């Protein structure tokens, strides 16, 4: 069987409700907190000449609830992705270059480990381990998504933003899931 290439983006599933109205429900998506964290780091990376940027500055730029963003930024600072500067002109700066911070790190810090199924956990324990036929394929999907997120850098988010004079970058062949054909 040929490898199947999948472009990583927010996947959507479609369900039909009463009266034949279609609604969209997300299957795989980032939490708002992870979105806000990535947006904040991107904003800070876009303003390298600023001594520091406050949670209020970032919240206003993206219309994010300031209190929620402040908690997210504090967590990112505690985990070492940001430096916190106190005082009148205080705020946050990146602790590393944008090229050295991955989307995977940000998401892991904010949301914890990434698992697409409830059976794939840090401990790997599942009641159906002995009879499960999809554990390995789903583990490969989970690993592929993690690998994609590890390749996306904060600098990539800045570079792909046409509103800031940067050309849109395209990433091809990020994920390849291979199924091995079994011979009978």
C-alpha positions as CSV (number, residue, x, y, z in Angstrom):
1,X,0.0,0.0,0.0
2,X,1.3,3.5,-0.8
3,X,2.0,5.9,2.0
4,X,-0.7,8.4,2.6
5,X,0.3,12.1,3.1
6,X,-1.9,14.1,5.5
7,X,-1.6,17.9,5.9
8,X,-1.9,18.8,9.6
9,X,-4.5,21.3,10.2
10,X,-7.6,21.4,12.4
11,X,-9.7,18.5,11.3
12,X,-13.5,18.8,11.3
13,X,-16.1,16.1,11.4
14,X,-19.6,16.7,10.1
15,X,-22.8,15.5,11.8
16,X,-26.4,15.9,10.8
17,X,-28.9,17.2,13.3
18,X,-32.7,17.2,13.3
19,X,-34.3,19.0,10.4
20,X,-31.2,18.1,8.2
21,X,-29.2,21.0,9.6
22,X,-25.4,20.4,9.2
23,X,-23.2,21.3,12.1
24,X,-19.4,21.3,12.4
25,X,-17.8,19.6,15.5
26,X,-14.1,19.6,15.9
27,X,-12.4,16.2,16.1
28,X,-8.9,17.3,16.8
29,X,-8.1,20.8,17.9
30,X,-6.0,22.9,20.2
31,X,-7.5,24.3,23.4
32,X,-8.1,28.0,23.5
33,X,-5.3,28.3,26.1
34,X,-2.8,26.7,23.7
35,X,-4.1,28.9,20.9
36,X,-3.6,32.0,23.1
37,X,-0.2,30.8,24.2
38,X,1.0,30.4,20.6
39,X,-0.5,33.7,19.6
40,X,1.2,35.5,22.5
41,X,4.6,34.0,21.7
42,X,4.1,34.9,18.0
43,X,3.3,38.5,19.0
44,X,6.3,38.8,21.2
45,X,8.5,37.4,18.4
46,X,7.1,39.9,16.0
47,X,8.2,42.8,18.3
48,X,11.9,42.0,19.0
49,X,12.8,45.7,19.5
50,X,10.4,46.0,22.4
51,X,12.1,45.8,25.9
52,X,9.1,43.7,27.0
53,X,5.4,43.4,26.3
54,X,2.7,43.2,28.9
55,X,-0.1,40.7,29.0
56,X,-2.5,43.7,28.5
57,X,-0.7,44.7,25.3
58,X,-0.9,41.2,23.8
59,X,-4.5,40.7,25.0
60,X,-5.6,43.9,23.4
61,X,-3.9,43.1,20.1
62,X,-5.8,39.8,19.8
63,X,-8.9,40.5,21.8
64,X,-8.0,37.8,24.4
65,X,-9.4,37.9,28.0
66,X,-6.5,39.6,29.8
67,X,-6.8,37.6,33.0
68,X,-6.7,34.3,31.2
69,X,-3.7,35.4,29.1
70,X,-1.9,36.6,32.2
71,X,-2.2,33.1,33.7
72,X,-1.0,31.5,30.4
73,X,2.0,33.8,30.2
74,X,2.9,33.2,33.9
75,X,2.9,29.4,33.2
76,X,5.1,29.9,30.1
77,X,7.5,32.0,32.2
78,X,7.5,29.4,35.0
79,X,8.4,26.7,32.5
80,X,11.2,28.8,31.0
81,X,9.8,29.9,27.6
82,X,9.4,33.5,28.6
83,X,11.2,35.9,30.9
84,X,9.1,38.0,33.2
85,X,10.1,41.6,33.9
86,X,8.6,43.4,36.8
87,X,8.1,47.1,37.2
88,X,6.5,50.1,35.5
89,X,7.6,49.0,32.0
90,X,7.5,45.3,32.9
91,X,6.1,42.5,30.8
92,X,7.4,39.4,28.9
93,X,10.2,38.6,26.5
94,X,11.1,35.3,24.9
95,X,13.8,33.4,26.8
96,X,15.1,31.8,23.7
97,X,15.1,32.8,20.0
98,X,11.8,32.1,18.2
99,X,13.6,29.5,16.1
100,X,14.3,27.5,19.2
101,X,10.8,27.3,20.6
102,X,8.4,24.7,19.1
103,X,4.6,24.6,19.0
104,X,4.9,21.2,20.7
105,X,6.6,22.7,23.8
106,X,4.0,25.4,24.1
107,X,1.1,23.0,23.8
108,X,2.7,20.5,26.2
109,X,3.3,23.2,28.8
110,X,-0.2,24.6,28.6
111,X,-2.3,21.4,28.0
112,X,0.0,18.6,29.1
113,X,0.9,15.6,27.0
114,X,-0.7,15.2,23.6
115,X,-2.8,12.0,23.2
116,X,-5.4,11.6,20.5
117,X,-7.0,8.6,22.2
118,X,-7.7,7.8,25.8
119,X,-5.7,4.5,25.6
120,X,-2.5,6.2,24.6
121,X,-1.1,7.5,27.8
122,X,2.2,8.1,29.6
123,X,1.8,4.8,31.4
124,X,0.5,3.0,28.3
125,X,-2.0,1.0,30.4
126,X,-5.3,0.1,28.9
127,X,-7.9,-2.5,29.7
128,X,-8.1,-3.6,26.1
129,X,-4.4,-3.9,25.4
130,X,-4.5,-7.6,24.7
131,X,-7.4,-7.4,22.2
132,X,-7.0,-4.0,20.7
133,X,-6.3,-4.0,17.0
134,X,-5.9,-0.2,16.5
135,X,-3.4,0.7,19.2
136,X,-0.3,0.7,17.1
137,X,-1.8,2.6,14.1
138,X,-3.2,5.2,16.5
139,X,0.1,5.4,18.3
140,X,1.8,6.1,14.9
141,X,-0.8,8.9,14.2
142,X,-0.1,10.4,17.6
143,X,3.6,10.2,17.1
144,X,3.2,11.8,13.6
145,X,1.2,14.7,15.0
146,X,3.8,15.2,17.8
147,X,6.6,15.2,15.2
148,X,4.8,17.8,13.1
149,X,4.3,20.1,16.1
150,X,8.0,19.6,17.0
151,X,8.9,20.9,13.6
152,X,6.8,24.1,13.8
153,X,8.8,26.9,15.4
154,X,7.5,30.2,16.7
155,X,9.6,31.8,13.9
156,X,7.6,29.8,11.4
157,X,4.3,31.3,12.7
158,X,5.8,34.8,12.2
159,X,7.1,34.0,8.7
160,X,3.8,32.6,7.6
161,X,1.8,35.7,8.5
162,X,1.1,37.7,5.3
163,X,-0.4,40.6,7.4
164,X,3.2,41.3,8.7
165,X,4.8,41.4,5.3
166,X,5.9,37.8,5.4
167,X,5.1,35.5,2.6
168,X,3.0,32.5,3.4
169,X,5.2,29.4,3.8
170,X,3.9,26.0,2.8
171,X,4.9,22.9,4.5
172,X,4.5,19.7,2.5
173,X,4.8,16.1,3.5
174,X,4.7,16.9,7.2
175,X,3.0,13.6,8.1
176,X,3.2,10.3,6.4
177,X,1.3,7.4,7.8
178,X,2.2,4.1,6.3
179,X,0.2,0.9,6.4
180,X,2.0,-2.2,5.6
181,X,0.2,-4.6,3.3
182,X,0.0,-8.1,4.8
183,X,0.6,-11.0,2.5
184,X,-1.7,-13.9,3.0
